[in-house]
Amino acid sequence: MSILSKPKFRRGPVIAVILLLVVAAAAFFLRPPAKDPVAGAPASAMTVELVAPDRRDWSQTLQGSGPVTAWQELIVSPETGGLRVAELLVDVGDVVRRGQVLARLADDSLKVDLRKQEAVVAQSRSSLEQANAYVRRANAVGATGSLSDQQIEEYRISEATARATLQSSQADLDSVKLKLVQTRVLAPDDGVVSSKSGIAGNVVSAGTELFRLVRRGRLEWRPEFDARELASVKTGQKAELTLPNGERVNGTVRIPAPTLSTSTGRATVYVSLTGDSTARAGMFASGLIRLDTTPAITLPQTAIVMRDGRAYVYLVDAHNKVSAQTVTTGRRQDDRVELLSTLASDARVVASGGAFLSEGVLVTVKQAETKR
């Protein structure tokens, strides 16, 4: 081989390698982009808890309103008159007991009358003793014939007159003593002083009002109902009213009125209230009376969404999408509300937060915690 000859170059393998590289590059750059699973899926609006309609036995209720009044009001006044009010011993709001002295009248003049009448009684008693002595002597002498029957009869009449005079004066003495006792004005029963109209120093007559008492501190709520509503009210039913300050007070129906008003066609129901409340006579309150028990399909109040004057619930389907459904509500007790509309017993209802949802959005269902 000549020194000047060139080596042979094999082009086939080189071309094959280049073609492979071109194909690989084309496959890499021309492949479709990978799909982003997060960007492609619809986003969840919020995480919600689900509840199902619950059947409960609830009492029917009757709504009403009326004043709060005293069960019975007692007027305290003196039984004797013409005397000055010496002292008023209680004030409005005081709790008093039966027989407690509430006021005292001046008794100076009656004490003078008492001494005077005691003297009259003593004089009458002496007159009767003297008449008795005359009768005894007349009877003794009359047996001898010294006194006529007419004289003896006169002595007996004088004795009867003296006895009657003593009884009359004794009755007058008892009357003065009674007036002295009546100068102490007593509470006729346990109660709370609701008003005081007596004024110390005034001369009062018998029957002049000094105080008013709420007897035994008992109050009543007196709502009014028409004839149809009254037919379902019975003695012993439970009631609940709301005071102006928002406090709820329990009570029991004492008695429905036996007659209806001829002018309004309504009747009063007398509801006795518990004594441990801030209720006061003169308040006006609204409330309800619980009637017979009936079944109710209920949901938590938080599941009800109010929009445009209508009530809605949000239902979640098998794909966790929500849909709004109009419902009609009824009675309410505690934190639950009655559904008058029909819902499936296995309906999946959003328990709370429905106001933030819209039709067809996707939600994440919070799994119920399992009890250990």
Summary of the structure (lengths in Angstrom):
residues: 372
radius of gyration: 49.7
end to end distance: 95.8
largest distance: 217.6
contacts: 1009
relative contact order: 0.19
helix: 27%
strand: 35%
